[in-house]
């Protein structure tokens, strides 16, 4: 507590370089990072639900997520290709 008070009263905070806007909490980069962490927590929650409540074995849960990843990649690839052939991209 004393160090913090001295930090403020001695104005040591003025010698610290400010964080660039690229790494600020409201920047696109940090918002995207936050969304990835939230997605990982949601996936962890779903894995726990599948293994504990539904009774799927751990390898079965991994298989579900692997198939979901493959199918989402397939759908995104097809949409991307469809937009490209229509001249929209």
N, C-alpha and C positions, 0 to 999 in steps of 0.2 A: 504494500500500500504506500509506503514511504517513497519507494522508487518511482511510482506512478505520479505522486504529487510533485516530486522533484522534477520529473520529466516535464510536467506542465508549467510549474512555476519558474523553472530555469529556461523555459522556451527551447528545450532541446528538440522539440518536434519540428522546428523550422529547418533543421539541418537534414531532415529526412526527405528524400526525393519522392514526389507524389507518384502514384500509380498511373500508368498511361491509360487513356480511355479504352484502348484495345483490351486491357485486362481488368477493367472496372466491372463491378458486380452486375451492372445493367447492360453490358455490351453483348453483342450477338454471340461471341465466342463463349463467354461465361454462361449465358442463357442456354446455349446448346449443350455445354458440359453438364449443367444442372439437369436438363432434360434426359441426358444419357444416364445420369445417376438415378433419376426417378424411374426410368425404364428398367434399370438393373434391379432396383428394389421391387418393382412390380413383378418382374420375372421370378425373383427369389420368393415372393409371396405366392405366386402361382405354383411354383415347384413345391413349396411346403404344403399347399392345399392339395395338390395332386397326390403327394406321397402320404400325407397324414390323414386327410379326410376321405379321399376317394379310395386310397389303398393301392395305388399304382406303385410298382417298385421303382427305385431310383433310376434304373436303366430305362424303364418305360417312360418316365418323365423326360429324361434326356432325349429319347427317341421322338416324343411329341414335339419338343422344342426344335429338334433338328429338322423334322418334317415341316414345321411351321416356317422355319428359316428358308428352307428350300422352296416352298410354295410362294412365300412372299417375294423371294428373289425372282421366281418365274413370272409372277404377276407384274412386278415392277419392270422386268426386262421386256415383257410383251407390251406393256403400256408405253414404255420408252420407244420401242421399235415402231409401234403404231403411230405415235406422235411424229416420229422422224420421217416415216414414209408419207404422212399427210402434209409434210412441209411446214408443220407448226413449230419445229425446233430449228 
